[in-house]
């Protein structure tokens, strides 16, 4: 998608602080973190949201969760972490490219916070 913020980040057209990258996904620090550790994990392929996951593209989502698990160990998130994906505007999705917020380093409450 030509106007997608995250597609532009993947292409290097918009700067980001890279945490991890491979052929399928890109992981970078959130520009407005809400926890001491807060990064986003995204597929390089444009998938608009979790509602658009299909049998044809679901392997990349599984791969992203494998990467998140590896990074959580590598970054010492031994006390736990939260993974969040907003799906649709009413759920708070502001960038329509599938992404997973990974947060750690503080106590979290439920349902918000």
HELIX and SHEET records of a PDB file:
HELIX    1   1 UNK A    5  UNK A   11  1                                   7    
HELIX    2   2 UNK A   50  UNK A   52  5                                   3    
HELIX    3   3 UNK A   58  UNK A   74  1                                  17    
HELIX    4   4 UNK A   89  UNK A   91  5                                   3    
SHEET    1   A 5 UNK A  18  UNK A  21  0                                        
SHEET    2   A 5 UNK A  25  UNK A  29 -1                                        
SHEET    3   A 5 UNK A  37  UNK A  43 -1                                        
SHEET    4   A 5 UNK A  99  UNK A 104 -1                                        
SHEET    5   A 5 UNK A  82  UNK A  84 -1                                        
END                                                                             
